[in-house]
Amino acid sequence: MSTTLDLGSLGERIAVAFLTDAGLRVLDRNWRCREGELDIVAREGDALVFCEVKARRGVGYGLPVQAVTIAKQRRLRVLAQRWLAAHDEHAPDLRFDVVGVLVRACGPAVVTHLRAAFQ
């Protein structure tokens, strides 16, 4: 793994596999607009789920899920509004999840899925 972009891409692939194995249906990946990017948009039952993925190689700076700051949460809410305005997708429930992927040198990655991580 040579770059941060490679790590992020690997983390997102692992997160998508984890979420689909858990029964979520991925609707969109890496959706971009002027304000930024949504990593994963998925549906789980009646919920539309906006997932932020954070991948790290170690915990020296904390767990991957701890990297979603208040400012990032604000930006994700705006991005979710933009996504909803651009798509004909409706759901009675909206949810923001965070998926942390700890990529280890040896062994499988450790995935942490925080459902409804923030409002």
VENGISUL-V912504 format. One record per residue. RES is the residue in three letters. PSI is psi in whole degrees, -180 to 180 (none if undefined). OMEGA is omega in degrees with one decimal (none if undefined). NEAR is the number of other ideal C-beta (glycine too) atoms within 12 Angstrom. Layout:
# VENGISUL-V912504
((RES | PSI | OMEGA | NEAR) (RES | PSI | OMEGA | NEAR))
This chain:
# VENGISUL-V912504
((MET | 114 | -170.3 | 17) (SER | -30 | -174.9 | 9) (THR | 168 | 175.7 | 11) (THR | -36 | 178.3 | 15) (LEU | -40 | 176.8 | 13) (ASP | -44 | 179.3 | 15) (LEU | -45 | 179.5 | 24) (GLY | -42 | 178.9 | 26) (SER | -44 | 177.2 | 22) (LEU | -45 | 179.4 | 26) (GLY | -41 | 179.5 | 37) (GLU | -39 | 177.7 | 31) (ARG | -42 | 178.0 | 26) (ILE | -42 | -179.5 | 32) (ALA | -43 | 179.0 | 42) (VAL | -45 | 178.9 | 30) (ALA | -43 | 179.6 | 22) (PHE | -47 | -177.7 | 29) (LEU | -43 | 179.9 | 33) (THR | -36 | 175.2 | 21) (ASP | -29 | 179.8 | 14) (ALA | 0 | 175.2 | 21) (GLY | 2 | 176.8 | 15) (LEU | 149 | 177.5 | 28) (ARG | 116 | -177.8 | 21) (VAL | 126 | 179.3 | 31) (LEU | -33 | -174.6 | 28) (ASP | 149 | 176.7 | 28) (ARG | 140 | 175.7 | 23) (ASN | 44 | 178.5 | 23) (TRP | 130 | -175.7 | 27) (ARG | 148 | 170.0 | 16) (CYS | -175 | -176.6 | 20) (ARG | -34 | -175.4 | 10) (GLU | -13 | -179.5 | 20) (GLY | -152 | -173.4 | 23) (GLU | 139 | 169.9 | 27) (LEU | 128 | -178.2 | 37) (ASP | -54 | -176.7 | 40) (ILE | 135 | 169.8 | 43) (VAL | 128 | -175.6 | 39) (ALA | 170 | 175.7 | 38) (ARG | 137 | 173.3 | 27) (GLU | 105 | -176.5 | 27) (GLY | -124 | -180.0 | 15) (ASP | 6 | -176.3 | 12) (ALA | 137 | 168.6 | 25) (LEU | 125 | -169.8 | 31) (VAL | 123 | 175.4 | 40) (PHE | 116 | -173.7 | 50) (CYS | 128 | 170.7 | 49) (GLU | 131 | -179.1 | 41) (VAL | 131 | 175.5 | 47) (LYS | 125 | 179.7 | 39) (ALA | 141 | 177.2 | 37) (ARG | 160 | 177.3 | 29) (ARG | -17 | -178.7 | 25) (GLY | 179 | -177.0 | 15) (VAL | 19 | 179.4 | 18) (GLY | -30 | 177.7 | 10) (TYR | 18 | -179.4 | 12) (GLY | 173 | 178.5 | 16) (LEU | 151 | -180.0 | 22) (PRO | -41 | -177.0 | 34) (VAL | -20 | 179.9 | 31) (GLN | -7 | -177.7 | 20) (ALA | -4 | 179.8 | 28) (VAL | 97 | -176.2 | 30) (THR | 172 | 175.9 | 17) (ILE | -41 | 178.8 | 13) (ALA | -41 | 178.5 | 13) (LYS | -39 | 177.3 | 27) (GLN | -43 | 178.3 | 22) (ARG | -46 | -179.0 | 18) (ARG | -38 | 179.0 | 24) (LEU | -36 | 177.0 | 37) (ARG | -43 | 178.1 | 25) (VAL | -45 | 179.0 | 22) (LEU | -39 | 177.8 | 31) (ALA | -42 | 177.4 | 37) (GLN | -42 | 179.0 | 20) (ARG | -42 | 179.9 | 23) (TRP | -45 | -179.9 | 34) (LEU | -38 | 179.2 | 23) (ALA | -28 | -176.5 | 15) (ALA | -9 | -175.2 | 19) (HIS | 149 | 177.0 | 20) (ASP | 66 | -178.0 | 9) (GLU | 126 | -176.8 | 21) (HIS | 148 | 178.1 | 14) (ALA | 143 | 178.6 | 23) (PRO | -24 | -179.1 | 10) (ASP | 137 | 172.3 | 17) (LEU | 140 | -176.4 | 26) (ARG | 145 | 175.7 | 31) (PHE | 116 | 178.6 | 33) (ASP | 157 | 172.3 | 39) (VAL | 131 | 176.9 | 36) (VAL | 118 | 177.0 | 42) (GLY | 134 | 179.6 | 32) (VAL | 117 | 177.1 | 38) (LEU | 106 | -178.2 | 32) (VAL | 118 | -177.6 | 31) (ARG | 152 | 178.9 | 18) (ALA | -38 | 179.2 | 10) (CYS | 132 | 177.1 | 8) (GLY | 173 | -178.0 | 8) (PRO | 158 | 176.6 | 13) (ALA | 152 | 175.9 | 28) (VAL | 122 | -177.1 | 25) (VAL | 131 | 174.9 | 34) (THR | 124 | -179.4 | 29) (HIS | 110 | 176.5 | 33) (LEU | 106 | 178.7 | 26) (ARG | 139 | -179.2 | 22) (ALA | 53 | -176.1 | 17) (ALA | -28 | 176.7 | 29) (PHE | 168 | -177.7 | 24) (GLN | none | none | 15))
